[in-house]
């Protein structure tokens, strides 16, 4: 019979014992804008390590990051 020298019978990794009850959550936001000047594609990623599920928080953070990187350019003026 083989016996493990280290480890937890519940399968918890000892190297991250302080995080075993936390949930890692990730959300990607992909935004595509099309206009007269062309198309702009933005990607945003957010991750969270939390005691509880909070998908709203992670999705809002990803969207906020994506939208904050959009460059708004003034509309071109017609020639007079």
Kinemage of the C-alpha trace (Angstrom):
@kinemage 1
@onewidth
@group {chain A} dominant
@subgroup {mainchain}
@vectorlist {calphas} color= white
{ca unk a 1} P 0.000 0.000 0.000
{ca unk a 2} L 1.317 3.430 -0.971
{ca unk a 3} L 0.794 6.370 1.306
{ca unk a 4} L 1.187 10.026 0.304
{ca unk a 5} L 3.644 12.007 2.395
{ca unk a 6} L 1.928 15.324 1.720
{ca unk a 7} L -1.393 16.448 0.403
{ca unk a 8} L -4.929 16.794 1.506
{ca unk a 9} L -7.477 13.963 1.243
{ca unk a 10} L -9.983 16.492 -0.137
{ca unk a 11} L -7.696 17.187 -3.110
{ca unk a 12} L -6.758 20.713 -2.066
{ca unk a 13} L -3.366 21.771 -3.402
{ca unk a 14} L -1.087 22.752 -0.536
{ca unk a 15} L 0.748 25.349 -2.610
{ca unk a 16} L -2.390 27.521 -2.787
{ca unk a 17} L -4.180 26.516 0.365
{ca unk a 18} L -5.280 30.099 1.078
{ca unk a 19} L -7.167 30.278 -2.248
{ca unk a 20} L -8.868 26.869 -2.355
{ca unk a 21} L -12.303 28.272 -1.539
{ca unk a 22} L -12.107 31.198 -3.981
{ca unk a 23} L -13.587 31.408 -7.468
{ca unk a 24} L -11.542 32.695 -10.400
{ca unk a 25} L -13.768 34.517 -12.868
{ca unk a 26} L -12.901 35.988 -16.260
{ca unk a 27} L -14.838 37.996 -18.809
{ca unk a 28} L -13.845 39.101 -22.299
{ca unk a 29} L -15.505 42.045 -24.038
{ca unk a 30} L -15.192 42.418 -27.804
{ca unk a 31} L -16.336 45.730 -29.281
{ca unk a 32} L -16.334 46.590 -33.003
{ca unk a 33} L -17.085 50.097 -34.212
{ca unk a 34} L -17.640 50.964 -37.847
{ca unk a 35} L -17.669 54.487 -39.202
{ca unk a 36} L -16.679 56.587 -42.177
{ca unk a 37} L -13.018 56.388 -41.141
{ca unk a 38} L -13.009 52.583 -40.962
{ca unk a 39} L -13.442 49.931 -38.313
{ca unk a 40} L -11.976 49.853 -34.813
{ca unk a 41} L -11.837 46.595 -32.845
{ca unk a 42} L -11.355 46.654 -29.092
{ca unk a 43} L -10.888 43.763 -26.670
{ca unk a 44} L -11.125 43.979 -22.915
{ca unk a 45} L -10.306 41.310 -20.342
{ca unk a 46} L -11.106 41.338 -16.652
{ca unk a 47} L -10.453 38.696 -14.022
{ca unk a 48} L -11.367 38.453 -10.368
{ca unk a 49} L -10.557 36.051 -7.553
{ca unk a 50} L -13.379 36.166 -5.039
{ca unk a 51} L -15.124 34.228 -2.285
{ca unk a 52} L -18.408 34.364 -4.195
{ca unk a 53} L -19.543 34.453 -7.790
{ca unk a 54} L -19.947 37.973 -9.117
{ca unk a 55} L -20.297 37.821 -12.898
{ca unk a 56} L -21.860 41.284 -13.110
{ca unk a 57} L -18.790 42.902 -11.571
{ca unk a 58} L -16.376 41.097 -13.886
{ca unk a 59} L -18.427 41.792 -17.040
{ca unk a 60} L -18.806 45.485 -16.142
{ca unk a 61} L -15.060 45.754 -15.553
{ca unk a 62} L -14.288 44.140 -18.952
{ca unk a 63} L -16.739 46.413 -20.767
{ca unk a 64} L -15.408 49.492 -18.977
{ca unk a 65} L -11.845 48.631 -20.016
{ca unk a 66} L -12.873 48.042 -23.620
{ca unk a 67} L -14.969 51.203 -23.891
{ca unk a 68} L -12.358 53.404 -22.211
{ca unk a 69} L -9.857 52.495 -24.922
{ca unk a 70} L -12.086 53.677 -27.775
{ca unk a 71} L -10.685 56.718 -29.480
{ca unk a 72} L -13.443 59.150 -30.404
{ca unk a 73} L -12.415 61.400 -33.263
{ca unk a 74} L -14.298 64.516 -34.288
{ca unk a 75} L -16.440 64.213 -37.390
{ca unk a 76} L -14.740 65.598 -40.454
{ca unk a 77} L -16.123 68.935 -41.658
{ca unk a 78} L -17.280 69.203 -45.269
{ca unk a 79} L -15.103 71.443 -47.453
{ca unk a 80} L -16.470 74.936 -48.077
